[in-house]
């Protein structure tokens, strides 16, 4: 039996020589087993990573380029949007002070939603800058040459770029179609309240088709109060008036759980039954009328506050009512998908343009790239304005820049180093 005693602060075994020898051999055996167990775990871990690398379609080179791409993309967003926020605040500080805008609303209602909106709006610019910047550095460091010299084709080299572009495109479309419009409601309301005080918040002589054969008319409607005056509702069957309703005012019930809930005051109904006419009067009537304040008065930037399903529903509803001023909504709806797809086109142009090593570094590639992306943005803006003001088909307008620059991408792809 081995007994330990403390000598100079250390535990020393004490007992017969055979017992001490047996104890040391036991201790050595445990240490060896422990080391072997750790080694086995390490071998199993390395085998697992080797299996993942062998099975995974994304190689180490792909992960390297994807990391460079996404890292540079998000860094450029942070850098440029930070500068944009500073310039915007400097430009609007007088309006904020003049209209006594609270600091809380400036920070959380305006700038907290300003950043994601403009980051998504100019995502193509950030993609282009990111691709040209880091690909030019790879070319200057002869990394592109090393990749191609190993037998990797340019089409294989561009695969991680396309994976990164797919990630960014899905992110941009998801945010732009479903997330950012919710925040834009606060941003647009803040701008209308503190920046654009002269905006029109009322509409007069509004007439629209509520349902098949049902025509509504509002003499004047105030957006701030969600209240209309001189309201009439007529129902026609076989081109004959069968019912007529009029009220001195109509109020949209924003607290109701039911959609399209309106409150009529001082109303009168007339039910025309052949030669007979039944008239009823009342001071208040709660009713469902399939119109919303958005159908009556289109506010500034209203299309940016609707998600894509809401936007599509709004467009279909207004078309069914014969409403003419919906071109800007159609352009916004189709532009969300076209802008996401443009990420692939601009990525191909960027990598094809900057993959060649040049003596003067990234100067020429960056200059040509900025000229191309600014041309694309200007082209997109001009065609969208034509669609809104000249009744040009919105779907064709938003896709024309992509089609034109797809040929530009093909040209630079063919000229890329092999």
N, C-alpha and C positions, 0 to 999 in steps of 0.2 A: 504494500500500500504506500502510495506517495503522499507525503505531507509537505505543504509549502510553508516557508517562513520568510519573514521580511528581513532583507539584509541590504543596508544602504538605500532604502526606498524601493527595492526590487524584490519580487517574489521568487524564491529559489527552492527547487524541489529537494526534499529531504527524506531519506529512507535507505533501504538496502540498494546495493549497486545494481542488482538484477531488476528491481522495481523501477529505478530511475531510467535504466536502459530501455525497458519495455515502454515506459511512458513517452520517451523521446521518439521511439520508433512509431508509436501510435500517432503522435502529434505530426510527424513527418508524413505519414500516410494520409492523414486528413488534409494537410496542406496540398499534397499532390492531387488528391481527388477534387479538391476545390478548384485548383488551377485547371485541371482537365475539364471540369464542368463549365468554367468560364470560357475556355477555348472552344468547347462544343457549341456553346451559345453564340459565340462570335462567328463560328463557321456556318451555323444555321442562319444567322442574320445576313452574312455576306451572300449566302446562297439565295436567300429570299430576294435581296436587291438585284442579284444577277438574273434571277428568273423574271422579276418585274421589268428590268431593262431589256431582256430578250423578248418578252411578250408584248410590251408596250409599243404602240405605233409611234410614240414621241421619243426620239433619241436624245442623247445628251446635247448634241448640236442644236436640235430644235428647242430644247429647254433654254439653252443659252441665248438664242436669238429672241425667243418669246419674252424672256425676262428683260432683255435689253429694250425691246420694243415697248412693252407695257410700262416699264419703269420710266423711260424717256417721255412717253405719252402723258402719264399722270404728272410728271415733273413739269412739263411744258404747260399743262392746264393750271397748276398751282401758280407758276411764275406769271403767266400772261393774265389770268383772271385777277390775281392780286393787284397787278398794275391797273387793270380795268376798274376795279373797285375804287382805288385811290383817285383815278381821274373822274369817275362818276360822282364820288362824294364831293370832290372839289368843285365840280360843275353845278351840283344841285344843293349845296349847303345853304345858299341864299334862300332858295325856295323852302327848305326845311325850316329855317329860322323864321321866315316870313309867315308861314302857315302854322307855326308852333307844333311841328311834328314831334311826338314823344320819342325819346331815345330808344325805348323798348320796341316801338313799331318800326323805327328805322333799321334796327339791327335784326330783329326776328321776323318781321313781316316783309320787309323789303330786301335787305341784303342776304338774308338766309335763303331766300328763294331766287334772288338775282344770280347768285353764283351757279347753282345747277342749271338754270335756264340758259344762260349764255355759254356755259361750258358745253352743254349739249348742242346748242345752236351752231357753234363754231367748231364742233368736234372734227370736221373734215380738215380744217386748218391745223389743228393740233396733231392729227394723224400724219399729215404731210410733213410737218416740221419734224416730228419725232423720227419718221422713217429716214428722211434725208440726213438728219443730224447724226444718228448713231450708225447708219450704214456707211456714210462717208468716213467716219472714224474707223470702222472696220476695214474699209478699203485702204485708208492711209496707213494702217498698221499691218497691211499685207495679209490680213486674216481672210478676206474674200479670195485672194489668190491661192492661199493655202487650202481653202475648202475646195476650190475648183480643181486644183492640181491633184487632189486625191481621187479624182474620178467622179466627184459629185457634180451633177448637171445643174444648170441654172434653174431649171424647172423644179428640181428637188430642193435647191437652196431656198426657193421662194415659198415652199410649203409652210414653214413656221410663220412667215409673214402673213399668209392667208389664215392660219389658225388664230393669230393675234387679231387680225382684222375681223374675223368672225366673232371673237369675244367682244370686241369693241362695238361692232354693229348690233349684236344682240343686246348689249348693255344700253346703247343709245336708243334703240327702238323701244325697249321695255320702259326706260325712264321717260322718254318723250311721249309715249302713247298712253301710259297709265299712272306714272308717279308725279312727274313735274307739273302736269296740268292742275293737280290739286293744290300745289304750292303757288301756282300762278294766280289763283283766285285772290290770295292775300296780296301778292305783289301788284296785280292790276288794280285792286281796290285802293291800295296805298297810293299808287301813281295817280289815280283819278281823284283822290282826296287831297293830296298834297302837292303833286307836280303838275297836273293838268286840270286846274280848277275851272278853266273856261270850257270844259267839255259839255256836250249836249246830254242832259239827263232826262229829257222828255221827248215825246213824240206826239204828233197830232194827225188826225184824219187817217187812222189805221183801219184797213179793211182786209180781212183774210178769211179763208175757208177753214172752219173748224172741223167739219166732218162733211161727208157727202151730202150736198144740198143744204148745208148749214153755213150761213155767212154771218160773221161777227163784225161789228163796227165800233170803234172807240174814238170819241172826239178828241180827247187828249189823255195821255198817259204819263205819269211821273215815276221814274225809275227809283228814286230815293224812297218814296213811300209805297211803291208797288200798288199804286191806286190809279184808276182810270175814271173818266167822266163822260157823260152822254153816251152810254153803252146801249147798243141794240143787238139783238140776235134774231135772225130770220131763218125759217126752215121752208124749203121749197120741195114740192113733189110734182113731177111732170111739168116743171116750169111754172107752177102755181104756188103762191104764198099760202101756207096752211097754218103757220104759227108765227107769232111776233112777240118778242119780249123787249122791253126797254126799262132802263134803270138810270137814276141820276148819277150813281157812282158804283164802281166795282172794285173790290179790294182782294188782293191775293193773300190767302191765309198761309203764311210762312211757318206757323206752328202746327199745322195739321200733318198727320201721318199719311194722309191720302194725297196723291199727286193731283194737280189740276183743281184744287179746291178754291173756290171763289165765294165771296160774300157780296151780295147785291143789296143795295139800300134804295128805298122808295121806288119799288118796281111795279110794273104793270104787265100782265100777260094777256094776249088776245089769241083765242083759239078759233080759227075760221073753219066752220063746218057747213059748207055750201052757202046758203043764204043766211045762216045763223052765225052769230059771233058771241063767244063766251069771254067775258072780261073779268079778270081778277086783279086785285090790288093788294099790296103789302108793304110793310116798312123794312123787312129784312128777309133775305132768302139765302140759305146755304145750298150751294149747288156745285156740280162737277161740270166744268167746261174744259175741253181738251186744248187749252192754250196755256202758255207760261209767260212770265214777263220777258224771257229771252226771245220769245217769238214776236213780241210786240216791238221791243226796242233793242237794237244791236249796239252794244257798248264797244268801246275801243278795246282791241285785242281780246275780244270775247272768245275767238276761236282757239286761243292758246290756253284757255281755262277748261276746255272740254277734253275728256279722254277720247281715244279713238272710237270705242263703241258709242259713246254719247254723241260724238261728232257725226258719225255715220247716221245715227238715228235722227239727229237734228236736220241733216241734209235731206234725208228721205221725207221727213215730215214737212219741211218747207217746200220741197218740190211738189208734194201732193197738194199743198195749199196754193200753189202758183206764185210763191214768193220768189222775187227775182234776184235779190241781193244776197246770194249765197256763194259767189265765186271764191271769195277769200276763204270760206270754210272748206270748200272742195280742194283748194290749193294746199291748205294746211294739212288736210287729211292725207292726200297723196304724197305730200312732201316728206312726211315722217318715214315712210318706207323707202322712198327714193334717196333720201339723205343717208339712211343706214346702208343701203347698197353701194352708195358712192364711196364708202370706206374701202371696199375691195379695189375699185378702179384707181383711186388715188394712191393706195398702197403699192399697186403694181407700177404705176408711173414713178413713184418715189424711189423704190428699190432699183428699178431699171436705170433710172437717171443717175443714181449715186453709187452704184456698185463698182464703177470703173475708177481705178486709182489715177489721180491727176496731180500734176506738179504743184498747182496752186491751191491744193486742199479742197475744202468744201465751198469755196467762194462761188465758182461757176455753177455748181450743182444747186446750191442754195438760192442763188439768184434766179436761175431758170425755174426752179421749183416754186418760189414765191410768185413769180410772174404767172405761172400756170394756175396756182390755187386762187390767186386774186382774179384771174380771168374767169375761172369756174364760178366763183361766188358772184361776180358781176353778171355773168351770163345767166345764172340761176335767178338773180334778183330781177333782171330785165324781163325775162320770159314770164316770171310769176306776175309781174306788174301788167304785162300784156294780157295774161289770162284773166286778171281781176278787172281791168278797165276796158278791154276790147272783146270780152266774151269769148276768149279762146279756150278750147277744152283744157281743163285743169290737169287731167291725167297726162296728156301729151306735153303740156308746158313743163311739168316738173321732171319728166323723163328725158326731154330733149338734151339738156346738158349732160346727163349720164351717157346717152347714146353717142354724142359727139366726142366726149372725153374717153369713151371706150375705145374708139379708133386711135386716139392719141396714146392710150395705154398700150395698145397692140403695136404701134410704131416703135415706142421706146423699148418694149419687151423684145422685139426683133433685133434691136441694136445693142442689147445688153451683152456684156462679156460672156463668152462661153468657156 
